[in-house]
Amino acid sequence: MLYIKTTQKLQELEEELKRRSLWSLEMPSAEAMADTSPFSCEAMSFESWVQFIFIPKMRALIVSRQVLPNNIAIAPMAHHVWNDVKERHILIMIFDDLDKFLSEPR
């Protein structure tokens, strides 16, 4: 059930990023992809991190049936980055949901 719910939320994220024209056709540079700062914030935008790092890593965990992260806290960053842009509040709500159900006891 957790894999299904997470897959659905990842799909919602992708669709909403595309709807808001935040989905990029160009991958960040190798240097940006190697950035070790939280959310790769020194090398790319938060939406790029979501698209090129978070979503692919989560999908890889799901496909290989590995343990999904718990006690995650991505929503605070989404609030920080997108809170002033009303059209992006749906993205924030998706991360609120993800954080909540991935952090529930299993």
Biopython code that builds the backbone (N, CA, C, O; Angstrom):
import numpy as np
from Bio.PDB.StructureBuilder import StructureBuilder

atoms = [
    (1, "MET", "N", (0.819, -1.203, 0.000)),
    (1, "MET", "CA", (0.000, 0.000, 0.000)),
    (1, "MET", "C", (0.861, 1.265, 0.000)),
    (1, "MET", "O", (0.547, 2.241, -0.680)),
    (2, "LEU", "N", (1.966, 1.232, 0.782)),
    (2, "LEU", "CA", (2.849, 2.394, 0.863)),
    (2, "LEU", "C", (3.478, 2.698, -0.494)),
    (2, "LEU", "O", (3.602, 3.858, -0.887)),
    (3, "TYR", "N", (3.877, 1.635, -1.210)),
    (3, "TYR", "CA", (4.464, 1.840, -2.535)),
    (3, "TYR", "C", (3.447, 2.459, -3.494)),
    (3, "TYR", "O", (3.782, 3.354, -4.270)),
    (4, "ILE", "N", (2.218, 1.983, -3.437)),
    (4, "ILE", "CA", (1.166, 2.498, -4.324)),
    (4, "ILE", "C", (0.884, 3.963, -4.024)),
    (4, "ILE", "O", (0.816, 4.790, -4.933)),
    (5, "LYS", "N", (0.723, 4.274, -2.754)),
    (5, "LYS", "CA", (0.427, 5.651, -2.352)),
    (5, "LYS", "C", (1.575, 6.593, -2.731)),
    (5, "LYS", "O", (1.340, 7.702, -3.211)),
    (6, "THR", "N", (2.804, 6.149, -2.516)),
    (6, "THR", "CA", (3.970, 6.968, -2.857)),
    (6, "THR", "C", (4.060, 7.159, -4.365)),
    (6, "THR", "O", (4.340, 8.263, -4.834)),
    (7, "THR", "N", (3.827, 6.106, -5.122)),
    (7, "THR", "CA", (3.841, 6.204, -6.586)),
    (7, "THR", "C", (2.811, 7.215, -7.064)),
    (7, "THR", "O", (3.089, 8.010, -7.962)),
    (8, "GLN", "N", (1.630, 7.190, -6.473)),
    (8, "GLN", "CA", (0.582, 8.147, -6.847)),
    (8, "GLN", "C", (1.011, 9.581, -6.557)),
    (8, "GLN", "O", (0.792, 10.472, -7.378)),
    (9, "LYS", "N", (1.614, 9.807, -5.404)),
    (9, "LYS", "CA", (2.053, 11.163, -5.041)),
    (9, "LYS", "C", (3.190, 11.630, -5.948)),
    (9, "LYS", "O", (3.242, 12.804, -6.315)),
    (10, "LEU", "N", (4.090, 10.739, -6.308)),
    (10, "LEU", "CA", (5.172, 11.109, -7.226)),
    (10, "LEU", "C", (4.603, 11.493, -8.590)),
    (10, "LEU", "O", (5.078, 12.435, -9.225)),
    (11, "GLN", "N", (3.586, 10.758, -9.037)),
    (11, "GLN", "CA", (2.933, 11.092, -10.303)),
    (11, "GLN", "C", (2.238, 12.445, -10.211)),
    (11, "GLN", "O", (2.303, 13.245, -11.144)),
    (12, "GLU", "N", (1.575, 12.701, -9.089)),
    (12, "GLU", "CA", (0.936, 14.010, -8.884)),
    (12, "GLU", "C", (1.973, 15.130, -8.928)),
    (12, "GLU", "O", (1.741, 16.179, -9.529)),
    (13, "LEU", "N", (3.112, 14.899, -8.289)),
    (13, "LEU", "CA", (4.186, 15.903, -8.307)),
    (13, "LEU", "C", (4.624, 16.196, -9.737)),
    (13, "LEU", "O", (4.717, 17.354, -10.144)),
    (14, "GLU", "N", (4.891, 15.138, -10.492)),
    (14, "GLU", "CA", (5.329, 15.316, -11.875)),
    (14, "GLU", "C", (4.285, 16.082, -12.688)),
    (14, "GLU", "O", (4.620, 17.028, -13.402)),
    (15, "GLU", "N", (3.038, 15.676, -12.577)),
    (15, "GLU", "CA", (1.973, 16.335, -13.343)),
    (15, "GLU", "C", (1.836, 17.809, -12.969)),
    (15, "GLU", "O", (1.647, 18.657, -13.841)),
    (16, "GLU", "N", (1.929, 18.112, -11.681)),
    (16, "GLU", "CA", (1.773, 19.498, -11.238)),
    (16, "GLU", "C", (2.981, 20.342, -11.633)),
    (16, "GLU", "O", (2.826, 21.509, -11.995)),
    (17, "LEU", "N", (4.170, 19.772, -11.569)),
    (17, "LEU", "CA", (5.357, 20.504, -12.036)),
    (17, "LEU", "C", (5.215, 20.840, -13.522)),
    (17, "LEU", "O", (5.556, 21.943, -13.948)),
    (18, "LYS", "N", (4.719, 19.900, -14.294)),
    (18, "LYS", "CA", (4.503, 20.150, -15.726)),
    (18, "LYS", "C", (3.416, 21.199, -15.929)),
    (18, "LYS", "O", (3.566, 22.100, -16.755)),
    (19, "ARG", "N", (2.332, 21.085, -15.184)),
    (19, "ARG", "CA", (1.222, 22.033, -15.299)),
    (19, "ARG", "C", (1.686, 23.458, -15.001)),
    (19, "ARG", "O", (1.199, 24.412, -15.609)),
    (20, "ARG", "N", (2.608, 23.599, -14.084)),
    (20, "ARG", "CA", (3.114, 24.918, -13.673)),
    (20, "ARG", "C", (4.355, 25.341, -14.451)),
    (20, "ARG", "O", (5.014, 26.317, -14.091)),
    (21, "SER", "N", (4.673, 24.611, -15.512)),
    (21, "SER", "CA", (5.848, 24.894, -16.359)),
    (21, "SER", "C", (7.149, 24.900, -15.560)),
    (21, "SER", "O", (8.053, 25.692, -15.826)),
    (22, "LEU", "N", (7.225, 24.013, -14.585)),
    (22, "LEU", "CA", (8.433, 23.883, -13.774)),
    (22, "LEU", "C", (9.221, 22.625, -14.123)),
    (22, "LEU", "O", (10.256, 22.347, -13.517)),
    (23, "TRP", "N", (8.729, 21.868, -15.099)),
    (23, "TRP", "CA", (9.376, 20.628, -15.529)),
    (23, "TRP", "C", (10.366, 20.983, -16.628)),
    (23, "TRP", "O", (10.000, 21.596, -17.631)),
    (24, "SER", "N", (11.600, 20.601, -16.438)),
    (24, "SER", "CA", (12.652, 20.967, -17.386)),
    (24, "SER", "C", (12.919, 19.842, -18.376)),
    (24, "SER", "O", (12.828, 18.662, -18.038)),
    (25, "LEU", "N", (13.246, 20.225, -19.594)),
    (25, "LEU", "CA", (13.633, 19.246, -20.604)),
    (25, "LEU", "C", (15.136, 19.010, -20.584)),
    (25, "LEU", "O", (15.629, 18.059, -21.192)),
    (26, "GLU", "N", (15.864, 19.879, -19.882)),
    (26, "GLU", "CA", (17.321, 19.770, -19.810)),
    (26, "GLU", "C", (17.757, 19.345, -18.418)),
    (26, "GLU", "O", (17.356, 19.926, -17.409)),
    (27, "MET", "N", (18.579, 18.324, -18.396)),
    (27, "MET", "CA", (19.111, 17.836, -17.132)),
    (27, "MET", "C", (20.188, 18.797, -16.627)),
    (27, "MET", "O", (20.935, 19.362, -17.426)),
    (28, "PRO", "N", (20.273, 18.984, -15.313)),
    (28, "PRO", "CA", (21.349, 19.819, -14.771)),
    (28, "PRO", "C", (22.720, 19.222, -15.112)),
    (28, "PRO", "O", (22.826, 18.044, -15.455)),
    (29, "SER", "N", (23.739, 20.033, -15.015)),
    (29, "SER", "CA", (25.102, 19.581, -15.313)),
    (29, "SER", "C", (25.521, 18.470, -14.349)),
    (29, "SER", "O", (24.908, 18.273, -13.299)),
    (30, "ALA", "N", (26.566, 17.759, -14.725)),
    (30, "ALA", "CA", (27.100, 16.706, -13.859)),
    (30, "ALA", "C", (27.533, 17.289, -12.517)),
    (30, "ALA", "O", (27.364, 16.659, -11.473)),
    (31, "GLU", "N", (28.087, 18.487, -12.555)),
    (31, "GLU", "CA", (28.516, 19.142, -11.318)),
    (31, "GLU", "C", (27.310, 19.433, -10.419)),
    (31, "GLU", "O", (27.364, 19.214, -9.209)),
    (32, "ALA", "N", (26.236, 19.923, -11.014)),
    (32, "ALA", "CA", (25.027, 20.212, -10.241)),
    (32, "ALA", "C", (24.448, 18.926, -9.654)),
    (32, "ALA", "O", (24.011, 18.906, -8.504)),
    (33, "MET", "N", (24.447, 17.865, -10.439)),
    (33, "MET", "CA", (23.905, 16.593, -9.962)),
    (33, "MET", "C", (24.747, 16.007, -8.825)),
    (33, "MET", "O", (24.244, 15.232, -8.012)),
    (34, "ALA", "N", (26.010, 16.375, -8.773)),
    (34, "ALA", "CA", (26.906, 15.867, -7.731)),
    (34, "ALA", "C", (26.909, 16.738, -6.473)),
    (34, "ALA", "O", (27.560, 16.397, -5.486)),
    (35, "ASP", "N", (26.193, 17.844, -6.503)),
    (35, "ASP", "CA", (26.172, 18.765, -5.369)),
    (35, "ASP", "C", (25.670, 18.052, -4.117)),
    (35, "ASP", "O", (24.678, 17.325, -4.160)),
    (36, "THR", "N", (26.359, 18.267, -3.012)),
    (36, "THR", "CA", (25.996, 17.582, -1.769)),
    (36, "THR", "C", (25.277, 18.483, -0.766)),
    (36, "THR", "O", (24.962, 18.048, 0.342)),
    (37, "SER", "N", (25.019, 19.715, -1.140)),
    (37, "SER", "CA", (24.283, 20.593, -0.228)),
    (37, "SER", "C", (22.838, 20.096, -0.120)),
    (37, "SER", "O", (22.338, 19.448, -1.039)),
    (38, "PRO", "N", (22.163, 20.397, 0.998)),
    (38, "PRO", "CA", (20.772, 19.958, 1.136)),
    (38, "PRO", "C", (19.929, 20.415, -0.060)),
    (38, "PRO", "O", (19.957, 21.583, -0.446)),
    (39, "PHE", "N", (19.187, 19.479, -0.628)),
    (39, "PHE", "CA", (18.343, 19.740, -1.794)),
    (39, "PHE", "C", (19.152, 20.278, -2.976)),
    (39, "PHE", "O", (18.590, 20.889, -3.885)),
    (40, "SER", "N", (20.458, 20.054, -2.967)),
    (40, "SER", "CA", (21.357, 20.560, -4.023)),
    (40, "SER", "C", (21.144, 22.046, -4.262)),
    (40, "SER", "O", (21.292, 22.539, -5.380)),
    (41, "CYS", "N", (20.796, 22.748, -3.195)),
    (41, "CYS", "CA", (20.369, 24.149, -3.321)),
    (41, "CYS", "C", (21.460, 25.095, -3.802)),
    (41, "CYS", "O", (21.159, 26.204, -4.245)),
    (42, "GLU", "N", (22.710, 24.683, -3.724)),
    (42, "GLU", "CA", (23.780, 25.546, -4.205)),
    (42, "GLU", "C", (24.002, 25.399, -5.704)),
    (42, "GLU", "O", (24.731, 26.184, -6.309)),
    (43, "ALA", "N", (23.365, 24.381, -6.308)),
    (43, "ALA", "CA", (23.638, 24.106, -7.715)),
    (43, "ALA", "C", (22.409, 24.098, -8.615)),
    (43, "ALA", "O", (22.535, 24.211, -9.834)),
    (44, "MET", "N", (21.220, 23.965, -8.027)),
    (44, "MET", "CA", (20.020, 23.902, -8.869)),
    (44, "MET", "C", (18.812, 24.386, -8.080)),
    (44, "MET", "O", (18.853, 24.505, -6.855)),
    (45, "SER", "N", (17.750, 24.658, -8.800)),
    (45, "SER", "CA", (16.499, 25.081, -8.160)),
    (45, "SER", "C", (15.869, 23.891, -7.435)),
    (45, "SER", "O", (16.182, 22.737, -7.727)),
    (46, "PHE", "N", (14.991, 24.182, -6.499)),
    (46, "PHE", "CA", (14.300, 23.127, -5.766)),
    (46, "PHE", "C", (13.501, 22.240, -6.718)),
    (46, "PHE", "O", (13.505, 21.017, -6.581)),
    (47, "GLU", "N", (12.813, 22.860, -7.686)),
    (47, "GLU", "CA", (12.027, 22.046, -8.620)),
    (47, "GLU", "C", (12.911, 21.128, -9.454)),
    (47, "GLU", "O", (12.493, 20.024, -9.802)),
    (48, "SER", "N", (14.132, 21.565, -9.782)),
    (48, "SER", "CA", (15.067, 20.686, -10.495)),
    (48, "SER", "C", (15.485, 19.529, -9.601)),
    (48, "SER", "O", (15.587, 18.391, -10.059)),
    (49, "TRP", "N", (15.727, 19.816, -8.333)),
    (49, "TRP", "CA", (16.077, 18.754, -7.391)),
    (49, "TRP", "C", (14.937, 17.734, -7.304)),
    (49, "TRP", "O", (15.175, 16.527, -7.310)),
    (50, "VAL", "N", (13.710, 18.224, -7.223)),
    (50, "VAL", "CA", (12.549, 17.325, -7.162)),
    (50, "VAL", "C", (12.504, 16.455, -8.415)),
    (50, "VAL", "O", (12.327, 15.240, -8.327)),
    (51, "GLN", "N", (12.663, 17.077, -9.575)),
    (51, "GLN", "CA", (12.545, 16.359, -10.846)),
    (51, "GLN", "C", (13.694, 15.387, -11.099)),
    (51, "GLN", "O", (13.464, 14.246, -11.501)),
    (52, "PHE", "N", (14.909, 15.823, -10.870)),
    (52, "PHE", "CA", (16.064, 15.035, -11.294)),
    (52, "PHE", "C", (16.705, 14.191, -10.195)),
    (52, "PHE", "O", (17.487, 13.287, -10.490)),
    (53, "ILE", "N", (16.388, 14.471, -8.947)),
    (53, "ILE", "CA", (16.985, 13.697, -7.857)),
    (53, "ILE", "C", (15.912, 12.987, -7.031)),
    (53, "ILE", "O", (15.937, 11.762, -6.914)),
    (54, "PHE", "N", (14.980, 13.731, -6.463)),
    (54, "PHE", "CA", (13.997, 13.132, -5.560)),
    (54, "PHE", "C", (13.094, 12.110, -6.255)),
    (54, "PHE", "O", (13.027, 10.956, -5.829)),
    (55, "ILE", "N", (12.408, 12.518, -7.306)),
    (55, "ILE", "CA", (11.466, 11.601, -7.970)),
    (55, "ILE", "C", (12.181, 10.352, -8.492)),
    (55, "ILE", "O", (11.713, 9.245, -8.225)),
    (56, "PRO", "N", (13.301, 10.480, -9.228)),
    (56, "PRO", "CA", (13.966, 9.256, -9.706)),
    (56, "PRO", "C", (14.449, 8.333, -8.582)),
    (56, "PRO", "O", (14.332, 7.112, -8.693)),
    (57, "LYS", "N", (14.991, 8.908, -7.503)),
    (57, "LYS", "CA", (15.462, 8.060, -6.399)),
    (57, "LYS", "C", (14.299, 7.336, -5.734)),
    (57, "LYS", "O", (14.404, 6.153, -5.412)),
    (58, "MET", "N", (13.196, 8.039, -5.529)),
    (58, "MET", "CA", (12.035, 7.402, -4.912)),
    (58, "MET", "C", (11.465, 6.312, -5.821)),
    (58, "MET", "O", (11.097, 5.238, -5.346)),
    (59, "ARG", "N", (11.394, 6.582, -7.101)),
    (59, "ARG", "CA", (10.885, 5.561, -8.034)),
    (59, "ARG", "C", (11.801, 4.345, -8.065)),
    (59, "ARG", "O", (11.323, 3.214, -8.152)),
    (60, "ALA", "N", (13.106, 4.563, -7.997)),
    (60, "ALA", "CA", (14.051, 3.441, -7.979)),
    (60, "ALA", "C", (13.854, 2.589, -6.722)),
    (60, "ALA", "O", (13.905, 1.361, -6.789)),
    (61, "LEU", "N", (13.632, 3.231, -5.592)),
    (61, "LEU", "CA", (13.368, 2.488, -4.355)),
    (61, "LEU", "C", (12.097, 1.657, -4.477)),
    (61, "LEU", "O", (12.047, 0.514, -4.022)),
    (62, "ILE", "N", (11.082, 2.230, -5.088)),
    (62, "ILE", "CA", (9.803, 1.529, -5.248)),
    (62, "ILE", "C", (9.956, 0.331, -6.182)),
    (62, "ILE", "O", (9.500, -0.767, -5.865)),
    (63, "VAL", "N", (10.594, 0.539, -7.326)),
    (63, "VAL", "CA", (10.766, -0.538, -8.309)),
    (63, "VAL", "C", (11.542, -1.705, -7.710)),
    (63, "VAL", "O", (11.213, -2.866, -7.957)),
    (64, "SER", "N", (12.566, -1.399, -6.926)),
    (64, "SER", "CA", (13.390, -2.453, -6.331)),
    (64, "SER", "C", (12.846, -2.937, -4.983)),
    (64, "SER", "O", (13.465, -3.765, -4.314)),
    (65, "ARG", "N", (11.689, -2.412, -4.596)),
    (65, "ARG", "CA", (11.014, -2.800, -3.348)),
    (65, "ARG", "C", (11.922, -2.620, -2.121)),
    (65, "ARG", "O", (11.906, -3.426, -1.191)),
    (66, "GLN", "N", (12.699, -1.554, -2.150)),
    (66, "GLN", "CA", (13.538, -1.227, -0.997)),
    (66, "GLN", "C", (12.728, -0.419, 0.008)),
    (66, "GLN", "O", (11.642, 0.074, -0.298)),
    (67, "VAL", "N", (13.266, -0.296, 1.189)),
    (67, "VAL", "CA", (12.596, 0.456, 2.246)),
    (67, "VAL", "C", (12.558, 1.934, 1.862)),
    (67, "VAL", "O", (13.575, 2.517, 1.488)),
    (68, "LEU", "N", (11.377, 2.523, 1.959)),
    (68, "LEU", "CA", (11.235, 3.950, 1.667)),
    (68, "LEU", "C", (11.669, 4.759, 2.882)),
    (68, "LEU", "O", (11.542, 4.296, 4.015)),
    (69, "PRO", "N", (12.179, 5.960, 2.653)),
    (69, "PRO", "CA", (12.616, 6.776, 3.788)),
    (69, "PRO", "C", (11.448, 7.101, 4.711)),
    (69, "PRO", "O", (10.301, 7.213, 4.277)),
    (70, "ASN", "N", (11.766, 7.248, 5.985)),
    (70, "ASN", "CA", (10.741, 7.674, 6.938)),
    (70, "ASN", "C", (11.257, 8.906, 7.666)),
    (70, "ASN", "O", (12.441, 9.239, 7.603)),
    (71, "ASN", "N", (10.354, 9.564, 8.347)),
    (71, "ASN", "CA", (10.698, 10.821, 9.018)),
    (71, "ASN", "C", (11.320, 11.827, 8.053)),
    (71, "ASN", "O", (12.265, 12.534, 8.403)),
    (72, "ILE", "N", (10.787, 11.883, 6.851)),
    (72, "ILE", "CA", (11.310, 12.854, 5.894)),
    (72, "ILE", "C", (10.711, 14.226, 6.184)),
    (72, "ILE", "O", (9.661, 14.344, 6.816)),
    (73, "ALA", "N", (11.382, 15.230, 5.721)),
    (73, "ALA", "CA", (10.913, 16.604, 5.947)),
    (73, "ALA", "C", (11.238, 17.456, 4.726)),
    (73, "ALA", "O", (12.066, 18.366, 4.781)),
    (74, "ILE", "N", (10.571, 17.139, 3.635)),
    (74, "ILE", "CA", (10.757, 17.912, 2.409)),
    (74, "ILE", "C", (9.760, 19.064, 2.354)),
    (74, "ILE", "O", (10.041, 20.106, 1.762)),
    (75, "ALA", "N", (8.604, 18.877, 2.965)),
    (75, "ALA", "CA", (7.569, 19.917, 2.939)),
    (75, "ALA", "C", (8.059, 21.270, 3.455)),
    (75, "ALA", "O", (7.699, 22.292, 2.871)),
    (76, "PRO", "N", (8.861, 21.325, 4.518)),
    (76, "PRO", "CA", (9.329, 22.649, 4.958)),
    (76, "PRO", "C", (10.105, 23.398, 3.871)),
    (76, "PRO", "O", (9.994, 24.619, 3.760)),
    (77, "MET", "N", (10.882, 22.677, 3.079)),
    (77, "MET", "CA", (11.600, 23.333, 1.980)),
    (77, "MET", "C", (10.614, 23.789, 0.909)),
    (77, "MET", "O", (10.764, 24.878, 0.355)),
    (78, "ALA", "N", (9.615, 22.973, 0.614)),
    (78, "ALA", "CA", (8.595, 23.366, -0.363)),
    (78, "ALA", "C", (7.871, 24.622, 0.106)),
    (78, "ALA", "O", (7.616, 25.528, -0.687)),
    (79, "HIS", "N", (7.542, 24.676, 1.387)),
    (79, "HIS", "CA", (6.907, 25.882, 1.944)),
    (79, "HIS", "C", (7.832, 27.086, 1.788)),
    (79, "HIS", "O", (7.397, 28.163, 1.381)),
    (80, "HIS", "N", (9.100, 26.900, 2.112)),
    (80, "HIS", "CA", (10.076, 27.994, 2.038)),
    (80, "HIS", "C", (10.204, 28.537, 0.612)),
    (80, "HIS", "O", (10.239, 29.749, 0.398)),
    (81, "VAL", "N", (10.271, 27.634, -0.346)),
    (81, "VAL", "CA", (10.516, 28.032, -1.738)),
    (81, "VAL", "C", (9.255, 28.540, -2.427)),
    (81, "VAL", "O", (9.318, 29.510, -3.182)),
    (82, "TRP", "N", (8.113, 27.902, -2.182)),
    (82, "TRP", "CA", (6.921, 28.168, -2.978)),
    (82, "TRP", "C", (5.788, 28.872, -2.239)),
    (82, "TRP", "O", (4.766, 29.176, -2.854)),
    (83, "ASN", "N", (5.927, 29.137, -0.965)),
    (83, "ASN", "CA", (4.807, 29.665, -0.192)),
    (83, "ASN", "C", (4.265, 30.991, -0.721)),
    (83, "ASN", "O", (3.066, 31.246, -0.609)),
    (84, "ASP", "N", (5.105, 31.828, -1.285)),
    (84, "ASP", "CA", (4.667, 33.137, -1.778)),
    (84, "ASP", "C", (4.004, 33.079, -3.153)),
    (84, "ASP", "O", (3.533, 34.096, -3.662)),
    (85, "VAL", "N", (3.968, 31.889, -3.753)),
    (85, "VAL", "CA", (3.388, 31.737, -5.088)),
    (85, "VAL", "C", (2.150, 30.848, -4.970)),
    (85, "VAL", "O", (2.251, 29.622, -4.910)),
    (86, "LYS", "N", (0.990, 31.483, -4.937)),
    (86, "LYS", "CA", (-0.269, 30.766, -4.694)),
    (86, "LYS", "C", (-0.462, 29.580, -5.638)),
    (86, "LYS", "O", (-0.963, 28.535, -5.223)),
    (87, "GLU", "N", (-0.072, 29.733, -6.897)),
    (87, "GLU", "CA", (-0.260, 28.673, -7.888)),
    (87, "GLU", "C", (0.550, 27.418, -7.559)),
    (87, "GLU", "O", (0.293, 26.353, -8.120)),
    (88, "ARG", "N", (1.508, 27.533, -6.673)),
    (88, "ARG", "CA", (2.352, 26.381, -6.329)),
    (88, "ARG", "C", (1.955, 25.736, -5.006)),
    (88, "ARG", "O", (2.633, 24.824, -4.533)),
    (89, "HIS", "N", (0.876, 26.196, -4.416)),
    (89, "HIS", "CA", (0.446, 25.635, -3.134)),
    (89, "HIS", "C", (0.015, 24.177, -3.258)),
    (89, "HIS", "O", (0.091, 23.430, -2.283)),
    (90, "ILE", "N", (-0.432, 23.764, -4.429)),
    (90, "ILE", "CA", (-0.773, 22.347, -4.626)),
    (90, "ILE", "C", (0.481, 21.494, -4.466)),
    (90, "ILE", "O", (0.428, 20.413, -3.880)),
    (91, "LEU", "N", (1.603, 21.976, -4.981)),
    (91, "LEU", "CA", (2.865, 21.252, -4.812)),
    (91, "LEU", "C", (3.217, 21.123, -3.332)),
    (91, "LEU", "O", (3.659, 20.067, -2.879)),
    (92, "ILE", "N", (3.019, 22.191, -2.598)),
    (92, "ILE", "CA", (3.289, 22.166, -1.156)),
    (92, "ILE", "C", (2.403, 21.126, -0.478)),
    (92, "ILE", "O", (2.875, 20.370, 0.371)),
    (93, "MET", "N", (1.132, 21.081, -0.841)),
    (93, "MET", "CA", (0.207, 20.113, -0.235)),
    (93, "MET", "C", (0.620, 18.675, -0.546)),
    (93, "MET", "O", (0.484, 17.792, 0.301)),
    (94, "ILE", "N", (1.120, 18.441, -1.751)),
    (94, "ILE", "CA", (1.581, 17.094, -2.104)),
    (94, "ILE", "C", (2.742, 16.697, -1.196)),
    (94, "ILE", "O", (2.788, 15.572, -0.699)),
    (95, "PHE", "N", (3.677, 17.618, -0.979)),
    (95, "PHE", "CA", (4.796, 17.312, -0.083)),
    (95, "PHE", "C", (4.341, 17.170, 1.367)),
    (95, "PHE", "O", (4.880, 16.342, 2.101)),
    (96, "ASP", "N", (3.362, 17.961, 1.787)),
    (96, "ASP", "CA", (2.798, 17.788, 3.133)),
    (96, "ASP", "C", (2.272, 16.361, 3.296)),
    (96, "ASP", "O", (2.527, 15.709, 4.308)),
    (97, "ASP", "N", (1.535, 15.884, 2.288)),
    (97, "ASP", "CA", (0.988, 14.523, 2.324)),
    (97, "ASP", "C", (2.100, 13.478, 2.354)),
    (97, "ASP", "O", (2.064, 12.546, 3.157)),
    (98, "LEU", "N", (3.092, 13.639, 1.471)),
    (98, "LEU", "CA", (4.209, 12.693, 1.421)),
    (98, "LEU", "C", (4.930, 12.623, 2.762)),
    (98, "LEU", "O", (5.161, 11.538, 3.296)),
    (99, "ASP", "N", (5.280, 13.775, 3.296)),
    (99, "ASP", "CA", (5.971, 13.807, 4.588)),
    (99, "ASP", "C", (5.150, 13.096, 5.655)),
    (99, "ASP", "O", (5.680, 12.316, 6.447)),
    (100, "LYS", "N", (3.859, 13.373, 5.667)),
    (100, "LYS", "CA", (2.988, 12.811, 6.702)),
    (100, "LYS", "C", (2.913, 11.291, 6.611)),
    (100, "LYS", "O", (3.164, 10.606, 7.602)),
    (101, "PHE", "N", (2.572, 10.753, 5.443)),
    (101, "PHE", "CA", (2.368, 9.307, 5.409)),
    (101, "PHE", "C", (3.671, 8.513, 5.373)),
    (101, "PHE", "O", (3.693, 7.359, 5.799)),
    (102, "LEU", "N", (4.758, 9.104, 4.876)),
    (102, "LEU", "CA", (6.030, 8.384, 4.942)),
    (102, "LEU", "C", (6.606, 8.395, 6.356)),
    (102, "LEU", "O", (7.432, 7.548, 6.694)),
    (103, "SER", "N", (6.182, 9.332, 7.170)),
    (103, "SER", "CA", (6.682, 9.421, 8.546)),
    (103, "SER", "C", (5.825, 8.648, 9.547)),
    (103, "SER", "O", (6.176, 8.560, 10.724)),
    (104, "GLU", "N", (4.706, 8.090, 9.088)),
    (104, "GLU", "CA", (3.847, 7.308, 9.983)),
    (104, "GLU", "C", (4.546, 6.004, 10.369)),
    (104, "GLU", "O", (5.336, 5.465, 9.593)),
    (105, "PRO", "N", (4.254, 5.499, 11.568)),
    (105, "PRO", "CA", (4.839, 4.210, 11.986)),
    (105, "PRO", "C", (4.453, 3.107, 11.003)),
    (105, "PRO", "O", (3.331, 3.065, 10.498)),
    (106, "ARG", "N", (5.393, 2.234, 10.750)),
    (106, "ARG", "CA", (5.144, 1.121, 9.807)),
    (106, "ARG", "C", (5.175, -0.203, 10.523)),
    (106, "ARG", "O", (4.988, -1.247, 9.897)),
]
sb = StructureBuilder()
sb.init_structure("model")
sb.init_model(0)
sb.init_chain("A")
sb.init_seg("    ")
for serial, (resi, resn, name, xyz) in enumerate(atoms, 1):
    if name == "N":
        sb.init_residue(resn, " ", resi, " ")
    sb.init_atom(name, np.array(xyz, "f"), 0.0, 1.0, " ", f" {name:<3s}", serial, name[0])
structure = sb.get_structure()
